[in-house]
Amino acid sequence: MFKKILTGLIDQPLFTSLFVADFALLLFHRPPFLFSLMMVGALVAMSMYMGQKLELFRK
């Protein structure tokens, strides 16, 4: 499962860099509340997209 996640992230370098940058900004920096709320929304949307794209637990 970890190999599938890693391969999926390597296949899309732009998406991965946006995801990591967004996560790092939210983790280590305190942006204004509204901007922070938009960034959390973007992070959730990216996570949901990657979850659907990777299909880790396909039946």
PLY file of the C-alpha trace (Angstrom):
ply
format ascii 1.0
element vertex 59
property float x
property float y
property float z
element edge 58
property int vertex1
property int vertex2
end_header
0.00 0.00 0.00
2.81 2.44 0.84
4.48 1.73 -2.51
1.23 2.53 -4.33
0.92 5.89 -2.51
4.55 6.77 -3.20
4.23 5.83 -6.88
1.07 7.92 -7.20
2.80 10.95 -5.69
5.88 10.57 -7.89
3.72 10.32 -11.02
2.26 13.79 -10.37
5.10 16.08 -9.24
3.18 19.37 -9.52
0.26 18.07 -7.48
2.61 16.58 -4.89
4.56 19.81 -4.50
1.32 21.80 -4.06
0.12 19.30 -1.46
3.39 19.34 0.50
3.70 23.14 0.34
0.11 23.63 1.51
0.57 21.16 4.36
3.88 22.71 5.44
2.45 26.25 5.40
-0.47 25.21 7.55
1.75 23.24 9.91
4.61 25.71 10.44
3.06 29.10 9.70
-0.03 30.83 11.04
-1.73 32.50 8.04
-4.80 34.72 8.54
-7.98 32.83 9.39
-9.82 33.13 6.06
-6.72 32.23 4.05
-6.07 29.34 6.41
-9.64 28.13 5.93
-9.23 28.21 2.15
-5.95 26.31 2.41
-7.51 23.62 4.61
-10.31 23.28 2.05
-7.76 22.88 -0.73
-5.87 20.30 1.33
-9.06 18.30 1.91
-9.95 18.48 -1.78
-6.47 17.30 -2.81
-6.62 14.45 -0.30
-10.02 13.35 -1.58
-8.78 13.50 -5.18
-5.72 11.40 -4.39
-7.85 8.92 -2.45
-10.11 8.43 -5.45
-7.20 8.30 -7.91
-5.14 5.75 -5.99
-8.03 3.41 -5.08
-6.01 1.79 -2.31
-8.71 -0.61 -1.20
-10.17 -1.59 -4.55
-12.54 -4.54 -4.28
0 1
1 2
2 3
3 4
4 5
5 6
6 7
7 8
8 9
9 10
10 11
11 12
12 13
13 14
14 15
15 16
16 17
17 18
18 19
19 20
20 21
21 22
22 23
23 24
24 25
25 26
26 27
27 28
28 29
29 30
30 31
31 32
32 33
33 34
34 35
35 36
36 37
37 38
38 39
39 40
40 41
41 42
42 43
43 44
44 45
45 46
46 47
47 48
48 49
49 50
50 51
51 52
52 53
53 54
54 55
55 56
56 57
57 58
